[in-house]
Amino acid sequence: MDQEEEQLLTEVHDEHGVIRVLEVGAYRFLEFGEAIEQSCVFTADPSWLEYDYTRAMLLGALAHPAPESALFLGLGAGTLMQACLKFLPLDDVEVIELRADVPRLAAEYLGLADDPRLYIRIGDALELLDSAEPADLIFVDLYTDTGPSAGHLAWKFLEACQQRLQPGGWLIINQWAGNDGKPLGAALLRGLYLRHYWEIPVKEGNVILLVPASLDQLPDTTELAARAQHLAPRLGYSLLPLLEGMRPAT
């Protein structure tokens, strides 16, 4: 970002630190701590996904042919959630967000719209997961100003996320990648999910994981490509380059 063009719209403090919303041209940014960017919003269309990691998570959602329910663990600015509400046939969407100011600021500054299908709960996802409704899609994106939360390496939590899926469902995890390109906690993930998951590496340095509800469930790449092509005119971008990079667990 060009610091000369940056405008601070608001700054709040809670028990976890600082939350800021900044504006640069046509974009607004949600930041935690010392300028750690969490989300980028194109103000003309809050469902626009600017970054490849969010586009890869949307691609992961397309692995389900007709999802009716979704659970988001971590809201951020809500761009991925809004894209899913707009482009997927969802009836019920639940969000668990740790920080009460995040959804408030997203509504006030980042284009988060009211939707009768949406229910937001405030609290720790590791504690509230057991009380969440089972879902066709579960998204794990729990980041702080210091990196991924403990949940991204917590065996029991990640196991519980998979178990919370409806039959045929998909767990989609935004995981950091190491210098070797493998996801954070690769050995843990391979053991937990028995190597039965898929990875989409993205240029931001993350790896998106696609974990099915059961071992007999595989992503249909032909159908994924067809769904991506069908959505491309509405999205304004193609997900096919990300699909080309999808690989089995490494």
TORKOLVO-776677 format. One line per 4 residues: number of its first residue (from 1); their letters; for each residue x, y, z negated of N, C-alpha, C, O, CB. Coordinates in steps of 0.05 Angstrom, whole numbers, plus 5000, padded with zeros to 4 digits. Glycine has a CB too. Example, Ala and Ser with C-alpha at 12.3 -4.5 7.8 and 13.67 -1.06 7.14 Angstrom:
# TORKOLVO-776677
1	AS	5264/4886/4844/5246/4910/4844/5264/4934/4844/5285/4934/4831/5226/4911/4819; 5257/4955/4858/5273/4979/4857/5258/5001/4843/5268/5023/4839/5282/4988/4886
***
This chain:
# TORKOLVO-776677
1	MDQE	5017/4976/5000/5000/5000/5000/5017/5025/5000/5038/5026/4987/4981/5000/4976; 5009/5045/5014/5023/5071/5014/5015/5086/4989/4992/5093/4985/5015/5087/5040; 5035/5090/4971/5029/5102/4945/5018/5130/4947/5002/5139/4930/5054/5102/4928; 5025/5144/4969/5016/5172/4972/4986/5173/4978/4973/5192/4972/5031/5186/4994
5	EEQL	4975/5151/4990/4947/5151/4997/4930/5137/4976/4905/5135/4980/4944/5137/5024; 4942/5127/4955/4928/5112/4935/4912/5131/4917/4922/5151/4907/4947/5095/4918; 4887/5123/4912/4870/5138/4894/4859/5120/4872/4846/5100/4878/4846/5152/4909; 4865/5127/4847/4854/5111/4825/4825/5119/4820/4819/5142/4814/4871/5116/4799
9	LTEV	4807/5100/4823/4779/5105/4819/4770/5101/4790/4753/5116/4780/4762/5087/4837; 4781/5081/4777/4775/5077/4749/4796/5059/4737/4810/5044/4750/4746/5065/4746; 4798/5061/4710/4816/5044/4695/4803/5038/4668/4794/5056/4654/4844/5057/4691; 4802/5012/4661/4790/5004/4635/4809/4986/4621/4826/4973/4634/4763/4990/4639
13	HDEH	4806/4984/4595/4823/4967/4578/4805/4948/4563/4785/4956/4552/4841/4984/4559; 4813/4923/4561/4799/4904/4544/4820/4887/4529/4844/4894/4530/4780/4885/4561; 4812/4867/4515/4830/4851/4499/4851/4836/4515/4871/4826/4505/4815/4832/4482; 4846/4834/4542/4865/4820/4559/4884/4839/4574/4903/4830/4587/4850/4804/4579
17	GVIR	4879/4865/4572/4897/4884/4585/4882/4905/4601/4860/4914/4593/4916/4870/4603; 4894/4913/4623/4884/4935/4639/4871/4925/4665/4880/4905/4676/4907/4955/4646; 4849/4937/4673/4836/4932/4698/4834/4958/4713/4824/4978/4702/4807/4918/4694; 4842/4959/4738/4841/4983/4754/4826/4978/4780/4827/4956/4791/4869/4995/4759
21	VLEV	4813/4998/4791/4803/4998/4818/4816/5021/4833/4814/5044/4824/4771/4999/4818; 4828/5015/4855/4841/5035/4871/4830/5035/4899/4819/5015/4908/4872/5031/4872; 4832/5058/4912/4823/5061/4940/4846/5070/4958/4860/5088/4951/4799/5080/4942; 4848/5056/4980/4868/5064/5001/4854/5062/5028/4849/5040/5038/4893/5046/5000
25	GAYR	4847/5085/5039/4833/5086/5064/4806/5071/5062/4789/5078/5046/4850/5073/5086; 4802/5051/5080/4777/5037/5081/4775/5013/5061/4756/4998/5062/4772/5026/5109; 4796/5010/5044/4797/4987/5026/4798/4996/4997/4808/5017/4990/4822/4971/5033; 4787/4978/4980/4789/4982/4952/4802/4957/4940/4798/4934/4949/4761/4987/4939
29	FLEF	4817/4961/4919/4833/4939/4907/4827/4937/4877/4825/4957/4863/4863/4944/4911; 4823/4912/4868/4821/4906/4840/4848/4897/4830/4860/4878/4841/4798/4884/4834; 4858/4910/4809/4884/4903/4799/4883/4897/4769/4867/4910/4754/4904/4926/4804; 4899/4878/4760/4902/4872/4732/4930/4880/4723/4949/4876/4739/4897/4842/4726
33	GEAI	4934/4890/4699/4960/4895/4689/4976/4915/4705/4964/4935/4714/4976/4870/4688; 5001/4910/4708/5019/4929/4722/5019/4925/4752/5037/4912/4763/5048/4927/4711; 4998/4935/4764/4995/4935/4794/4996/4907/4805/5007/4902/4826/5018/4951/4806; 4983/4887/4791/4980/4860/4802/4953/4858/4816/4932/4857/4803/4983/4839/4779
37	EQSC	4954/4858/4843/4930/4858/4859/4915/4832/4856/4927/4811/4860/4937/4864/4888; 4889/4834/4850/4873/4810/4848/4855/4806/4872/4850/4784/4881/4856/4812/4823; 4844/4828/4883/4825/4826/4905/4826/4851/4922/4834/4873/4913/4796/4823/4894; 4820/4847/4947/4819/4869/4967/4791/4869/4979/4781/4848/4989/4841/4866/4989
41	VFTA	4778/4893/4980/4751/4895/4991/4751/4915/5013/4760/4938/5010/4731/4903/4968; 4740/4907/5036/4735/4925/5058/4708/4939/5052/4687/4926/5053/4735/4911/5086; 4708/4964/5046/4685/4977/5035/4661/4977/5054/4638/4977/5045/4691/5005/5027; 4665/4976/5080/4643/4975/5099/4629/4948/5099/4606/4947/5108/4654/4982/5127
45	DPSW	4642/4927/5090/4631/4900/5089/4643/4884/5067/4664/4872/5071/4634/4886/5117; 4632/4884/5043/4644/4870/5020/4645/4840/5023/4658/4827/5007/4628/4877/4996; 4633/4829/5044/4636/4800/5048/4659/4794/5067/4665/4770/5073/4609/4789/5060; 4672/4814/5077/4695/4810/5095/4718/4799/5079/4725/4809/5057/4704/4837/5109
49	LEYD	4731/4778/5088/4753/4765/5075/4779/4774/5088/4785/4766/5110/4751/4734/5075; 4794/4791/5074/4818/4803/5085/4841/4784/5085/4858/4785/5103/4825/4828/5070; 4843/4767/5065/4867/4750/5062/4862/4721/5070/4840/4711/5068/4876/4751/5033; 4883/4709/5079/4881/4681/5088/4873/4662/5066/4859/4642/5071/4907/4672/5100
53	YTRA	4881/4667/5041/4874/4648/5020/4844/4647/5015/4833/4626/5009/4889/4655/4994; 4831/4670/5017/4802/4670/5014/4788/4658/5039/4768/4644/5036/4791/4698/5010; 4799/4662/5062/4789/4650/5087/4792/4619/5085/4774/4604/5094/4802/4661/5112; 4815/4610/5074/4819/4582/5072/4799/4569/5052/4791/4546/5055/4848/4576/5063
57	MLLG	4792/4584/5031/4772/4574/5012/4745/4573/5025/4730/4554/5019/4772/4592/4987; 4738/4592/5042/4713/4590/5057/4713/4567/5076/4693/4553/5078/4708/4616/5072; 4736/4562/5089/4738/4538/5106/4734/4513/5090/4720/4495/5099/4766/4538/5119; 4745/4512/5066/4740/4489/5049/4711/4484/5043/4701/4462/5042/4755/4492/5023
61	ALAH	4696/4506/5039/4667/4504/5034/4653/4492/5058/4632/4479/5055/4656/4532/5028; 4663/4496/5082/4650/4485/5106/4653/4455/5108/4641/4442/5125/4662/4498/5131; 4669/4443/5090/4671/4414/5090/4645/4401/5082/4640/4378/5088/4694/4405/5071; 4629/4416/5067/4602/4406/5060/4582/4415/5082/4581/4438/5089/4593/4418/5032
65	PAPE	4567/4396/5093/4549/4403/5115/4527/4422/5108/4518/4437/5126/4538/4377/5127; 4517/4421/5084/4494/4438/5077/4493/4443/5046/4476/4432/5033/4467/4425/5086; 4512/4458/5036/4513/4463/5007/4489/4480/4997/4483/4500/5009/4539/4476/4999; 4477/4471/4976/4455/4486/4964/4463/4501/4939/4450/4521/4931/4432/4467/4958
69	SALF	4484/4491/4925/4493/4503/4900/4523/4507/4900/4538/4491/4911/4483/4486/4876; 4532/4528/4886/4560/4533/4883/4566/4545/4856/4550/4559/4844/4570/4553/4905; 4590/4538/4846/4599/4548/4820/4626/4561/4825/4645/4548/4835/4601/4525/4799; 4629/4586/4817/4654/4601/4820/4666/4605/4792/4654/4617/4775/4649/4628/4834
73	LGLG	4690/4594/4788/4704/4598/4763/4725/4620/4768/4746/4615/4779/4718/4571/4753; 4718/4644/4760/4733/4668/4766/4719/4684/4788/4714/4673/4810/4762/4661/4774; 4713/4709/4783/4698/4725/4803/4716/4743/4820/4713/4744/4844/4678/4742/4789; 4736/4757/4807/4750/4778/4821/4731/4799/4831/4712/4806/4817/4766/4766/4844
77	AGTL	4736/4809/4855/4718/4829/4866/4693/4817/4877/4674/4831/4883/4733/4844/4888; 4693/4790/4880/4669/4777/4890/4666/4774/4920/4645/4767/4929/4645/4791/4880; 4688/4779/4934/4686/4778/4964/4680/4750/4974/4663/4746/4991/4711/4789/4976; 4694/4730/4963/4689/4702/4971/4661/4694/4964/4648/4681/4980/4710/4683/4959
81	MQAC	4653/4701/4940/4626/4693/4932/4605/4706/4950/4585/4693/4958/4621/4701/4903; 4609/4731/4957/4590/4745/4975/4590/4733/5003/4570/4731/5016/4596/4775/4976; 4614/4725/5012/4616/4712/5039/4601/4686/5038/4587/4679/5058/4645/4707/5047; 4603/4671/5017/4589/4645/5015/4559/4649/5014/4544/4634/5026/4598/4629/4990
85	LKFL	4550/4670/4999/4521/4676/4998/4511/4684/5026/4488/4678/5033/4516/4698/4978; 4527/4697/5041/4519/4707/5067/4519/4686/5089/4502/4685/5106/4537/4730/5075; 4539/4668/5088/4544/4650/5110/4537/4621/5105/4537/4605/5124/4572/4652/5119; 4531/4614/5080/4524/4586/5074/4495/4585/5064/4485/4605/5054/4544/4575/5052
89	PLDD	4482/4561/5067/4454/4559/5059/4450/4554/5029/4437/4535/5021/4441/4536/5075; 4462/4571/5013/4461/4568/4984/4435/4577/4972/4424/4598/4980/4485/4582/4971; 4425/4562/4952/4401/4570/4937/4408/4580/4909/4395/4597/4898/4382/4547/4935; 4430/4569/4898/4438/4575/4870/4468/4579/4869/4483/4562/4878/4429/4553/4850
93	VEVI	4476/4601/4857/4505/4607/4854/4509/4616/4825/4497/4635/4815/4514/4629/4874; 4527/4602/4812/4535/4609/4784/4564/4618/4784/4581/4607/4797/4530/4585/4765; 4569/4639/4769/4596/4650/4766/4603/4650/4736/4587/4659/4720/4599/4678/4778; 4627/4640/4729/4637/4643/4702/4662/4661/4704/4682/4654/4716/4644/4615/4689
97	ELRA	4660/4684/4691/4682/4704/4692/4690/4711/4663/4673/4717/4646/4673/4730/4707; 4716/4711/4658/4726/4715/4631/4721/4744/4621/4714/4748/4597/4756/4710/4630; 4724/4763/4638/4724/4791/4630/4699/4806/4638/4692/4807/4661/4749/4806/4642; 4684/4816/4618/4658/4828/4623/4659/4852/4641/4640/4858/4656/4645/4837/4596
101	DVPR	4682/4867/4641/4684/4890/4658/4687/4884/4687/4682/4900/4705/4708/4907/4649; 4696/4859/4694/4701/4852/4722/4675/4853/4738/4675/4867/4759/4714/4825/4724; 4654/4839/4731/4629/4841/4747/4617/4869/4746/4605/4878/4766/4609/4821/4737; 4620/4883/4724/4609/4911/4723/4624/4929/4743/4611/4944/4757/4612/4922/4694
105	LAAE	4650/4927/4743/4666/4944/4762/4661/4934/4791/4660/4951/4809/4696/4942/4755; 4658/4908/4795/4652/4898/4822/4626/4909/4833/4624/4916/4856/4652/4868/4822; 4606/4912/4815/4580/4923/4823/4582/4953/4828/4569/4963/4846/4559/4916/4802; 4597/4966/4811/4598/4995/4813/4616/5006/4835/4610/5026/4847/4608/5006/4786
109	YLGL	4638/4991/4840/4658/5002/4858/4665/4984/4882/4675/4994/4902/4684/5007/4844; 4658/4958/4881/4669/4939/4900/4647/4926/4917/4652/4906/4930/4685/4919/4886; 4623/4936/4916/4602/4927/4934/4588/4902/4926/4574/4889/4942/4613/4924/4960; 4592/4893/4901/4578/4869/4892/4548/4875/4889/4540/4892/4873/4589/4859/4864
113	ADDP	4532/4861/4905/4503/4867/4907/4487/4848/4889/4495/4825/4885/4494/4865/4936; 4464/4857/4880/4446/4840/4866/4435/4819/4886/4430/4824/4909/4422/4856/4854; 4432/4794/4876/4421/4773/4892/4406/4754/4874/4417/4746/4854/4444/4758/4908; 4381/4748/4880/4366/4730/4862/4377/4702/4859/4370/4688/4841/4337/4728/4872
117	RLYI	4395/4695/4877/4407/4668/4875/4431/4668/4856/4441/4646/4850/4416/4659/4903; 4440/4691/4847/4465/4694/4832/4461/4696/4802/4444/4711/4793/4480/4718/4843; 4477/4681/4787/4476/4682/4758/4505/4684/4748/4521/4666/4754/4461/4657/4745; 4512/4705/4733/4539/4709/4723/4539/4706/4693/4523/4718/4679/4549/4737/4731
121	RIGD	4558/4689/4684/4562/4686/4655/4590/4696/4648/4609/4692/4663/4558/4656/4646; 4592/4708/4624/4618/4718/4615/4629/4699/4594/4615/4691/4575/4615/4747/4603; 4654/4691/4598/4667/4673/4580/4690/4658/4593/4695/4662/4617/4647/4653/4568; 4703/4641/4578/4725/4625/4587/4715/4600/4602/4700/4584/4591/4743/4616/4563
125	ALEL	4723/4598/4627/4714/4575/4644/4721/4548/4631/4707/4529/4634/4726/4578/4672; 4744/4547/4617/4752/4522/4605/4733/4514/4583/4730/4490/4577/4781/4524/4594; 4720/4533/4571/4701/4527/4549/4672/4524/4560/4656/4509/4548/4702/4549/4528; 4666/4538/4581/4638/4539/4590/4632/4519/4613/4608/4516/4620/4631/4567/4599
129	LDSA	4652/4507/4624/4648/4489/4647/4627/4467/4640/4610/4461/4657/4674/4476/4655; 4629/4456/4617/4611/4434/4610/4581/4442/4609/4564/4425/4612/4618/4422/4583; 4576/4468/4606/4548/4477/4606/4539/4488/4633/4516/4497/4635/4545/4498/4585; 4556/4486/4653/4549/4495/4679/4533/4473/4694/4536/4449/4688/4574/4502/4696
133	EPAD	4515/4482/4712/4500/4462/4728/4519/4449/4748/4537/4462/4759/4477/4476/4743; 4515/4423/4753/4530/4410/4774/4526/4424/4801/4504/4435/4805/4522/4380/4777; 4546/4424/4818/4544/4440/4842/4556/4425/4866/4572/4406/4863/4559/4467/4839; 4547/4432/4890/4558/4421/4914/4586/4432/4920/4602/4417/4931/4539/4428/4938
137	LIFV	4591/4456/4912/4617/4469/4916/4626/4481/4889/4610/4495/4876/4616/4491/4938; 4651/4476/4882/4662/4489/4858/4688/4502/4867/4706/4489/4879/4667/4469/4835; 4691/4528/4861/4715/4543/4868/4730/4550/4842/4719/4561/4823/4707/4569/4884; 4756/4544/4841/4773/4551/4818/4793/4571/4827/4810/4566/4844/4787/4525/4807
141	DLYT	4791/4595/4816/4809/4618/4823/4813/4635/4798/4803/4657/4796/4797/4635/4847; 4827/4624/4779/4830/4636/4752/4858/4648/4749/4877/4634/4741/4825/4615/4730; 4860/4673/4755/4886/4687/4755/4885/4711/4736/4865/4725/4734/4894/4696/4783; 4908/4715/4723/4912/4738/4705/4934/4756/4717/4943/4751/4740/4918/4730/4676
145	DTGP	4943/4776/4702/4964/4793/4712/4992/4779/4710/5012/4790/4720/4966/4819/4696; 4992/4754/4699/5018/4740/4698/5017/4715/4715/5037/4700/4715/5023/4732/4669; 4995/4710/4729/4994/4686/4747/4970/4669/4741/4951/4679/4728/5019/4670/4744; 4970/4644/4749/4947/4627/4745/4943/4621/4715/4962/4619/4700/4951/4600/4760
149	SAGH	4918/4618/4708/4912/4612/4680/4919/4583/4674/4926/4567/4692/4882/4617/4674; 4918/4576/4648/4925/4549/4639/4908/4528/4653/4917/4505/4657/4922/4546/4609; 4884/4535/4662/4866/4515/4674/4877/4503/4700/4871/4481/4707/4840/4528/4680; 4895/4518/4714/4906/4508/4739/4925/4485/4735/4933/4472/4754/4919/4531/4754
153	LAWK	4934/4481/4710/4951/4458/4704/4941/4441/4681/4956/4426/4669/4979/4468/4697; 4915/4443/4676/4903/4428/4654/4888/4404/4664/4868/4406/4678/4883/4446/4638; 4899/4380/4659/4888/4355/4669/4859/4352/4664/4843/4347/4682/4903/4331/4658; 4851/4355/4638/4823/4350/4631/4804/4370/4644/4782/4362/4652/4820/4351/4600
157	FLEA	4813/4395/4646/4796/4415/4659/4793/4409/4688/4770/4409/4699/4808/4443/4655; 4814/4403/4702/4813/4398/4731/4797/4372/4736/4783/4370/4756/4841/4396/4743; 4800/4353/4719/4784/4328/4721/4755/4334/4717/4738/4324/4731/4794/4307/4700; 4749/4351/4697/4721/4359/4692/4709/4374/4715/4685/4371/4721/4719/4375/4666
161	CQQR	4725/4390/4729/4715/4405/4752/4706/4385/4773/4684/4388/4785/4737/4424/4763; 4722/4365/4779/4714/4345/4799/4689/4330/4790/4671/4325/4807/4737/4326/4804; 4688/4323/4765/4665/4309/4755/4639/4325/4755/4617/4314/4753/4670/4299/4727; 4642/4352/4756/4618/4369/4756/4606/4372/4784/4585/4384/4788/4626/4397/4746
165	LQPG	4620/4360/4804/4609/4361/4831/4585/4343/4835/4583/4322/4823/4631/4353/4851; 4567/4352/4852/4545/4335/4861/4557/4314/4880/4578/4319/4891/4523/4352/4875; 4544/4291/4884/4553/4272/4904/4557/4286/4931/4539/4301/4940/4533/4249/4907; 4580/4281/4944/4586/4294/4969/4597/4322/4967/4602/4335/4987/4561/4295/4986
169	GWLI	4601/4331/4942/4611/4358/4937/4641/4361/4941/4656/4341/4944/4604/4366/4910; 4650/4386/4940/4678/4392/4944/4687/4413/4923/4674/4432/4918/4684/4403/4972; 4711/4407/4912/4725/4425/4893/4746/4439/4909/4763/4427/4922/4737/4409/4869; 4746/4466/4907/4765/4482/4923/4781/4499/4904/4771/4516/4889/4750/4500/4944
173	INQW	4807/4494/4903/4825/4506/4883/4846/4524/4897/4859/4516/4916/4840/4484/4866; 4848/4549/4888/4869/4567/4897/4893/4563/4880/4894/4573/4857/4859/4597/4897; 4913/4548/4890/4936/4541/4874/4961/4556/4884/4964/4560/4908/4941/4511/4875; 4978/4565/4865/5004/4576/4873/5020/4554/4887/5015/4530/4883/5019/4587/4849
177	AGND	5039/4563/4904/5058/4544/4916/5086/4550/4906/5094/4573/4902/5056/4546/4947; 5102/4529/4904/5130/4532/4897/5147/4538/4921/5136/4540/4943/5140/4507/4882; 5173/4541/4917/5191/4546/4939/5192/4524/4960/5199/4528/4983/5219/4551/4929; 5184/4500/4951/5183/4477/4969/5157/4475/4985/5153/4457/5001/5187/4451/4954
181	GKPL	5139/4495/4980/5114/4495/4995/5092/4477/4983/5069/4477/4992/5118/4487/5023; 5099/4462/4962/5080/4445/4949/5064/4461/4928/5075/4480/4917/5094/4421/4936; 5040/4452/4922/5024/4467/4902/5036/4465/4874/5048/4445/4867/4996/4457/4903; 5031/4485/4858/5038/4484/4830/5026/4459/4817/5002/4453/4821/5028/4510/4816
185	GAAL	5043/4445/4802/5033/4420/4789/5028/4398/4808/5009/4382/4804/5008/4426/4774; 5043/4396/4830/5038/4376/4850/5037/4347/4839/5020/4331/4847/5059/4377/4873; 5055/4341/4821/5056/4313/4810/5031/4308/4794/5019/4286/4795/5081/4309/4793; 5022/4327/4778/4998/4325/4762/4974/4321/4781/4957/4303/4776/4993/4350/4744
189	LRGL	4972/4337/4802/4950/4336/4820/4949/4309/4834/4927/4297/4838/4952/4358/4840; 4972/4299/4843/4973/4273/4857/4963/4251/4838/4949/4233/4847/5001/4267/4867; 4971/4252/4813/4963/4232/4794/4933/4234/4787/4919/4214/4786/4979/4233/4769; 4924/4258/4783/4896/4262/4775/4877/4255/4798/4857/4240/4793/4892/4291/4767
193	YLRH	4882/4264/4822/4864/4260/4844/4873/4237/4862/4862/4233/4884/4862/4285/4860; 4892/4221/4853/4901/4196/4867/4909/4202/4896/4904/4186/4914/4879/4175/4867; 4921/4225/4900/4930/4235/4927/4907/4238/4947/4912/4242/4970/4951/4215/4938; 4883/4237/4937/4860/4239/4955/4849/4268/4955/4827/4274/4944/4837/4219/4946
197	YWEI	4865/4285/4967/4856/4313/4971/4872/4324/4994/4891/4312/5004/4861/4330/4945; 4865/4348/5003/4877/4360/5026/4887/4388/5019/4876/4401/5001/4858/4361/5050; 4907/4398/5032/4920/4423/5026/4919/4442/5051/4923/4433/5074/4949/4419/5017; 4914/4467/5046/4916/4487/5067/4936/4509/5057/4928/4525/5041/4888/4500/5074
201	PVKE	4961/4508/5066/4980/4529/5058/4973/4555/5073/4965/4555/5096/5009/4520/5064; 4977/4577/5059/4971/4603/5071/4995/4622/5067/5012/4618/5050/4945/4615/5058; 4995/4643/5083/5019/4660/5084/5023/4677/5059/5045/4686/5054/5016/4679/5107; 5002/4680/5042/5006/4695/5018/5022/4679/4997/5028/4690/4976/4979/4702/5006
205	GNVI	5029/4654/5003/5045/4638/4985/5028/4620/4967/5039/4609/4948/5061/4656/4968; 5003/4616/4974/4986/4598/4959/4981/4573/4975/4986/4572/4999/4959/4612/4952; 4970/4553/4962/4960/4529/4975/4932/4524/4966/4927/4522/4942/4979/4504/4969; 4913/4523/4984/4885/4517/4977/4881/4487/4978/4888/4474/4997/4866/4532/4997
209	LLVP	4870/4477/4956/4865/4448/4954/4836/4442/4959/4818/4456/4949/4874/4437/4926; 4831/4421/4974/4803/4411/4979/4801/4383/4967/4813/4364/4977/4796/4410/5010; 4786/4381/4945/4784/4356/4930/4755/4346/4932/4737/4360/4924/4792/4361/4900; 4752/4322/4943/4724/4312/4946/4714/4300/4919/4730/4295/4901/4723/4291/4968
213	ASLD	4688/4296/4918/4676/4285/4894/4683/4256/4890/4683/4246/4867/4646/4288/4895; 4689/4241/4911/4695/4213/4909/4716/4204/4928/4722/4218/4948/4669/4196/4913; 4727/4180/4923/4749/4170/4940/4740/4161/4967/4757/4158/4985/4762/4147/4926; 4714/4157/4971/4705/4148/4998/4697/4172/5015/4685/4168/5036/4681/4129/4995
217	QLPD	4703/4196/5006/4695/4220/5020/4719/4233/5034/4740/4237/5022/4683/4240/5000; 4716/4238/5060/4737/4250/5076/4727/4275/5090/4703/4277/5096/4748/4229/5097; 4744/4294/5095/4736/4317/5111/4734/4309/5140/4752/4297/5151/4755/4341/5107; 4712/4317/5153/4708/4311/5181/4719/4336/5197/4705/4356/5199/4677/4306/5188
221	TTEL	4743/4333/5207/4756/4356/5220/4741/4365/5245/4742/4389/5252/4785/4349/5226; 4729/4346/5259/4714/4354/5283/4690/4371/5275/4685/4392/5287/4704/4329/5298; 4676/4363/5254/4653/4379/5245/4663/4405/5233/4650/4426/5237/4637/4363/5224; 4685/4405/5218/4696/4430/5207/4702/4450/5230/4696/4473/5227/4721/4424/5191
225	AARA	4714/4440/5251/4721/4457/5273/4696/4469/5286/4695/4492/5293/4738/4442/5294; 4675/4452/5289/4650/4461/5301/4637/4482/5284/4627/4502/5294/4631/4437/5306; 4637/4478/5257/4625/4498/5239/4640/4524/5240/4629/4546/5239/4623/4487/5211; 4667/4522/5240/4683/4546/5241/4679/4562/5267/4677/4586/5266/4713/4538/5239
229	QHLA	4677/4547/5289/4672/4561/5315/4645/4574/5315/4641/4596/5325/4674/4541/5338; 4625/4561/5303/4598/4571/5302/4597/4597/5286/4582/4616/5293/4578/4551/5291; 4612/4598/5264/4612/4622/5247/4629/4645/5256/4624/4668/5249/4621/4613/5219; 4649/4639/5273/4668/4659/5281/4656/4686/5290/4665/4707/5282/4686/4648/5302
233	PRLG	4636/4685/5308/4624/4711/5316/4613/4728/5293/4614/4752/5294/4603/4707/5338; 4601/4714/5274/4590/4729/5251/4611/4737/5232/4610/4759/5220/4569/4711/5236; 4632/4721/5228/4654/4728/5210/4671/4751/5221/4680/4768/5206/4671/4704/5205; 4675/4751/5247/4693/4771/5259/4722/4761/5260/4740/4777/5266/4692/4796/5244
237	YSLL	4726/4736/5254/4753/4724/5255/4749/4694/5257/4728/4683/5252/4771/4732/5229; 4771/4680/5264/4770/4651/5267/4783/4637/5244/4804/4645/5234/4782/4642/5294; 4771/4615/5235/4783/4598/5214/4799/4575/5226/4812/4560/5211/4761/4587/5195; 4799/4573/5252/4812/4549/5265/4842/4548/5260/4852/4526/5256/4807/4550/5294
241	PLLE	4857/4571/5260/4886/4569/5254/4891/4557/5226/4911/4543/5223/4899/4596/5256; 4874/4563/5207/4877/4551/5181/4871/4521/5181/4884/4506/5167/4859/4566/5160; 4851/4514/5196/4844/4485/5198/4868/4470/5211/4873/4447/5203/4819/4481/5215; 4881/4482/5230/4904/4469/5243/4926/4464/5223/4942/4445/5227/4914/4486/5266
245	GMRP	4928/4480/5202/4949/4476/5182/4941/4457/5159/4957/4452/5141/4956/4503/5170; 4917/4447/5159/4908/4430/5137/4923/4403/5138/4927/4392/5160/4877/4425/5139; 4931/4394/5115/4947/4369/5114/4938/4352/5090/4926/4363/5071/4977/4376/5111; 4943/4326/5091/4937/4309/5068/4955/4317/5044/4975/4331/5048/4941/4280/5074
249	AT	4948/4309/5020/4964/4315/4997/4993/4308/5001/5000/4287/5012/4953/4300/4972; 5011/4327/4992/5040/4322/4995/5053/4317/4968/5077/4313/4967/5053/4345/5010
***
